[in-house]
Amino acid sequence: MIRSAIPSDILALKDLCTQLGYEEKEAAIKQRLHYILNNPDNGFFVYEAQSGCVCGWAHIFGKHFLEGVYAELGGIVVDHAHRRQGIGRQLLEACEHWAVQHSYSELRVRSGGTREQAHQFYLQLGYENIKWQKVFKRRLT
């Protein structure tokens, strides 16, 4: 079943972040989840199996620029043991529903250049690739 995330999901979310390729500390995830859950322009959904296992999550948020307004997928992951069962599609549908309920007419997804399976997943669900880009960062201390 798809439901909104709750604070007690933290350990499962941490494990799923690791599977996505991000080693994060539990305290950092707890702090970020608290912010997301208390920010009305964010949605965070989990897939909870009948066994009680949280085996997937998706985060969506609103983006507001002078040149446009849209919802963006912040991340999505399904536990490696539960993939190819429609869970990712259900999570993405929950995000699409959230976007419509919050008056967004477009949902955008960014996906790393090496995540070819993810690219195919989005294309199969009717998303189109609209541009390629590089992302730059600079640490601020």
N, C-alpha and C positions, 0 to 999 in steps of 0.2 A: 504494500500500500504506500502511496505517496502522502507525506504529511510535512508540515513545517518542522524545521529542526528545533530542538530544545537543548538547553545547556547540558543535560546528561548524555548527549550524543558525542561529547568531546573526544573521547578515546577512539571511537569508531571513525570520526572525522579525521583525526590525526593519522590513523592507519591508511585511510583512503588518500590523504594528501601525500603520504609516502609513496603509494602506488602511482600517483600522478606525477611523481618525480620531485616532490618538495618535502624535504625533511624539516619539519617545524616542531617547535617545543609546545608542549601541552598548554603552558601558560599563555603563549602568544595566540594560539588558536582560540582559547577561552576568551581572551580580551577582544579579538577580532569578531568572534561570533556574537559576543555581547553587543558590540557596536552594530553589526549587521541586523540582528534581531530587533534592535531598538531604533532603527532608522527606517521610516516608512517607505523610503524609495529603494528598498532592497527586499528581495524575497530569497529565502534559503530553504530548499526542499530536500528531504531525504526519502529514500526508498527503504521501507522496513519490511523484511520478509516475514512470513508467518512464524518463523522461529524466533523472531525478535531481533534478528541481526540487521543492523543498518549497513546495507551493502551498496549504497550509492548516494551521491548528493549532487545538487546543482544550485548555483548561486546566480541570481539575476539582479540587475540594478538599472536605474535610470541614468541617462547621460543627457546633459543639457548644454548645448553650445549655441553660439549666435547663428551658426550655419545649419543647425538642425537639432532635433530632439528624437531620441530613440532609446530603446531598452537594449542592454548588452549582457550577454552571458559572461559571468565572471569566472566560471569554471564548472566543469561537470566531470564526474568520474564514477565508474561502476567497478566494484570489487572484481578482480581478475577471475575468481571462481564463479561469478554470476553473470558474466558477459554473454552477449548473443541470446538474451532471453527477453528482450524488449524493455528492459529497465531504463536504459539510456533514453529511448524514445519517450517513455512515460514521464521521465524527469524533464525532458525538453518540452513536452506538451504542457506540463505544469507551469513551466516558465513562460511559455507562450500565453497561457491562460492568465497568468499574473500580469503580463504586459498589457493584454487587452483590458483587463479590469482596471489598470492604472492609466488607461487612455494613451498607450503607446501604439503606434501603427506600424512599427518596424522593430524587429529583433535582430541584432547583429551578433556575430560570433567571431572571435579571433582564435586562430589555431596555429600553433607553432609549425614551421615549415617541415619539420621531420615527422609530424604526427599524421602520416598518410592514411591510416585506418580511420582516424577521426574525420579527415577531409571527406572520405568516402561516405561515412555515416551522415554527415551534414548534407552532402549532395543527394543521397538517397531519400532524405526527408524533405527535399524541395528547396534547400538553401542554395544560393548561387555565390560563387566567388566573385567579389567585386573589385578587389585590388590585392596586390602584394606589397608588403612594406617591411622595413627593418625597424627595430625598436632600439633606441639608444637610452642609456642611463648614465647618470653621474651621481656618485654617492655624495650626500650632503652631511657634513658633520658639524 
